[in-house]
């Protein structure tokens, strides 16, 4: 057993962190309303974000899911917008570009698609398999998004599309999608924690930094605990995807999505509270972490759904 | 961009590895084979509150481990140990738990606290005298750290030891002394210099429990009879040669021990939690509730899933910390985070257990065989669980440590009413 970052993974983490800070500052994403332009998407592609796990002979980097989790952790921490997980999952299967995706709504459930206006392709998962839908002719109109960095469209009618993968493929997409989304959520939880700790060190009331008061300090410690638990479980889930024989991979991934989802939501909430009045303002980034947490919670199985999934695996 | 750095450094493997290595797998297989033949030879397990019987049982088990070469798994070979790596220690604990072997019991303080301290700070003569007896299962140790007025603020302890020739004369009181009622020796922290700053006037002593002037009184906790005791000292005389480390240097000596467990300190608790999870799920499926069973309640199922996921994450953090230690790294953020989270997760889980029991939680003995599980077990774990966020540094103290040492937040200013 050696469950620690490899030297390569430390490089990946540092390189991605630099890329996020340099090319995807939150201020720029705010100005663009989270719209994905082809240039910045190509930059993520060039960095290897999408081809990371593809075999080297197909032009990928031949790396594993844990390596990808390290990268997605940083993308989440940096609040990088765009359908990162879907494009990553579609790499090699669909032509390079901006690929979004959803789980096919059942019955009268609404059809909401993130980033639809900027998509080259839309992937739909259902019980039968993986389907490619051409997003361009869809009758859709933009909605007022919860997360200002995640534009959302409503689609009147979702066609069946072309089948590009089997039911087993769809299951694999769900598993890997949940694992990578857990990594994004772990990053969101960590980012919210860092922002808030920095503020609590600076902000002074009663003549001293508010971070010196135990009531505040303990809430910040809890933020760190949640972020750490989310990170190790997200990495563990990814490692289980790479080493499916070690234990129950499905349970590890569900636990990761759940722990990381709860961590991101709770840390987003705590970030707003611990910023005091400033936390209620649009300008401070605290709300962006909370809102992104809700967006990510709603894809690849909500925390509630994952909690139920874990409970069922307890019986095995 | 990432592809350029596709090379590995010495010491670090090419990929994260959750699976056990070849040598870890060998150790696991050897252990499994030995446990299969050894466990049936164990005497019957004693009643929970029969302490002399528990002492005898736990020492018998320790002797079996010793004879098989598994005692002191992390101890140096020179003292009869196995010098196992942190990940091998994890394998050892996993396999013992999986086989439902006895836990460390009364040997806890000797093998995991006092022994390692004497190993690190004792004289050669002290090591010779005490260490083999601990490993062989001949002698039991207890701890004398906390006092009624020194809990979280341990360094303010007041039990006095005054030098009289070549003896120390001890007066005072300790509390939460684990296994004192069955122990042969105690690792005792005493105040030798009341004028020095509080951390600088403490000394670490070895106290034979049979010394005149010692009175032990068991503590009844919210969970009933317990391993905890109060110990009173009335002119208790021990030789100066029983001091470990220098006079007034006991705080540093005591702190050395805490670095010893290297991430494996909560493995038992986490595995216990995983077992309790399964048992609660089985009870829920069989306990009638309304027209169906407790398992039909989606809210209960989700809360059990949440607790199970938290415990799984504690296991992942353990694997992380143990791997960090195996690489020779210093203990990082992990230890306090793990301590805090294990206690809370266990409590959350046991609380789901109480909700599953419903009205069956009103009595310890309402049922004792729903799939081999009793209501008493769930209730006992629920009550015992409160200690996990108090003992060994409360959760509030852990949060202070995390906030100040990890997040770098300033210490709180002294309270004033103005």
Contacts between the chains, C-beta under 8 A, distances in Angstrom:
chain1	res1	chain2	res2	distance
A	1	B	17	6.1
A	1	B	18	6.3
A	1	B	19	7.0
A	1	B	20	5.6
A	1	B	21	6.8
A	1	B	24	6.4
A	1	B	87	4.7
A	1	B	90	7.2
A	1	B	319	6.4
A	1	B	322	7.4
A	1	B	323	6.1
A	1	B	326	7.8
A	2	B	13	5.1
A	2	B	16	6.8
A	2	B	17	4.5
A	2	B	21	7.8
A	2	B	87	7.7
A	2	B	323	5.3
A	2	B	326	7.1
A	2	B	327	7.6
A	3	B	16	5.9
A	3	B	17	7.2
A	3	B	18	5.8
A	3	B	316	7.5
A	3	B	319	4.3
A	3	B	320	5.3
A	3	B	322	7.8
A	3	B	323	4.3
A	4	B	12	7.7
A	4	B	16	7.1
A	4	B	320	6.8
A	4	B	323	4.6
A	4	B	324	5.7
A	4	B	327	6.1
A	4	B	329	8.0
A	5	B	16	7.3
A	6	B	8	6.3
A	6	B	12	5.0
A	6	B	13	6.3
A	6	B	14	6.4
A	6	B	15	6.3
A	6	B	16	6.5
A	7	B	7	7.8
A	7	B	8	5.5
A	7	B	9	3.9
A	7	B	12	4.5
A	8	B	5	6.3
A	8	B	6	6.4
A	8	B	7	7.2
A	8	B	8	6.1
A	8	B	14	7.6
A	9	B	16	7.4
A	11	B	2	7.5
A	11	B	5	4.3
A	12	B	2	5.7
A	12	B	5	7.8
A	15	B	1	6.3
A	15	B	2	6.3
A	15	B	5	7.5
A	19	B	1	7.7
A	46	B	1	6.6
A	47	B	1	4.6
A	47	B	2	6.4
A	48	B	1	6.1
A	48	B	2	4.1
A	48	B	3	6.1
A	52	B	2	6.8
A	61	B	2	5.9
A	61	B	3	5.1
A	61	B	6	6.9
A	63	B	2	7.7
A	63	B	6	8.0
A	64	B	15	5.9
A	64	B	16	7.8
A	66	B	15	6.9
A	66	B	16	4.6
A	67	B	15	8.0
A	71	B	2	7.7
A	197	B	407	5.1
A	197	B	408	7.9
A	197	B	409	7.2
A	200	B	409	6.7
A	201	B	408	7.4
A	201	B	409	6.6
A	201	B	410	7.7
A	208	B	410	7.3
A	208	B	413	5.6
A	209	B	409	7.6
A	209	B	410	5.6
A	211	B	403	7.6
A	211	B	407	7.9
A	211	B	409	4.2
A	211	B	410	6.4
A	212	B	409	6.5
A	212	B	410	4.2
A	212	B	411	6.6
A	212	B	412	5.3
A	212	B	413	6.3
A	213	B	412	6.4
A	214	B	396	7.9
A	214	B	400	7.2
A	214	B	412	5.4
A	217	B	399	6.8
A	217	B	400	6.9
A	217	B	403	4.0
A	217	B	404	7.6
A	217	B	409	5.4
A	217	B	412	7.3
A	218	B	396	7.0
A	218	B	399	4.3
A	218	B	400	7.7
A	218	B	403	6.9
A	220	B	403	5.7
A	220	B	407	5.9
A	220	B	409	6.7
A	221	B	340	7.9
A	221	B	398	7.6
A	221	B	399	3.9
A	221	B	400	7.6
A	221	B	402	4.0
A	221	B	403	4.5
A	221	B	406	8.0
A	221	B	407	7.0
A	222	B	399	7.1
A	224	B	333	7.5
A	224	B	337	7.2
A	224	B	402	5.8
A	224	B	406	6.4
A	224	B	407	6.1
A	225	B	337	5.1
A	225	B	340	5.7
A	225	B	341	5.9
A	225	B	402	6.9
A	228	B	317	7.1
A	228	B	333	6.4
A	228	B	334	7.6
A	228	B	337	5.0
A	229	B	310	7.4
A	229	B	313	4.6
A	229	B	314	7.7
A	229	B	317	6.6
A	229	B	337	7.3
A	229	B	341	5.9
A	230	B	313	7.9
A	232	B	313	6.5
A	232	B	316	4.5
A	232	B	317	4.7
A	232	B	319	8.0
A	232	B	320	5.0
A	233	B	309	7.6
A	233	B	312	6.8
A	233	B	313	4.0
A	233	B	316	5.0
A	235	B	16	7.1
A	235	B	316	7.4
A	235	B	320	7.8
A	236	B	18	7.0
A	236	B	312	8.0
A	236	B	313	7.8
A	236	B	316	3.8
A	236	B	319	7.1
A	239	B	16	5.0
A	239	B	17	7.9
A	239	B	18	4.8
A	240	B	18	6.7
A	242	B	15	7.2
A	242	B	16	7.7
A	243	B	17	7.5
A	243	B	18	5.4
A	243	B	19	5.5
A	245	B	19	7.3
A	246	B	18	4.9
A	246	B	19	5.1
A	247	B	18	7.8
A	251	B	312	7.0
A	252	B	312	6.9
A	254	B	305	7.9
A	254	B	309	7.2
A	255	B	308	7.3
A	255	B	309	3.7
A	255	B	312	4.5
A	255	B	313	6.4
A	256	B	313	7.9
A	258	B	305	7.2
A	258	B	306	6.6
A	258	B	309	4.7
A	259	B	309	5.3
A	259	B	310	6.7
A	259	B	312	8.0
A	259	B	313	4.9
A	262	B	306	7.5
A	304	B	302	5.9
A	306	B	305	7.3
A	306	B	309	7.5
A	307	B	301	7.6
A	307	B	302	4.0
A	307	B	303	7.5
A	307	B	305	3.6
A	307	B	306	4.9
A	307	B	309	7.0
A	308	B	298	7.0
A	308	B	301	5.8
A	308	B	302	5.6
A	308	B	305	5.8
A	309	B	305	7.0
A	310	B	305	3.8
A	310	B	306	7.6
A	310	B	308	5.1
A	310	B	309	4.9
A	310	B	312	7.7
A	311	B	281	6.9
A	311	B	301	4.4
A	311	B	302	6.7
A	311	B	304	4.9
A	311	B	305	3.5
A	311	B	308	6.8
A	312	B	301	7.9
A	312	B	305	7.8
A	313	B	308	8.0
A	314	B	277	5.2
A	314	B	278	5.9
A	314	B	281	4.8
A	314	B	304	6.7
A	314	B	305	7.3
A	314	B	308	5.1
A	315	B	278	7.4
A	315	B	281	5.2
A	315	B	282	7.6
A	315	B	285	7.6
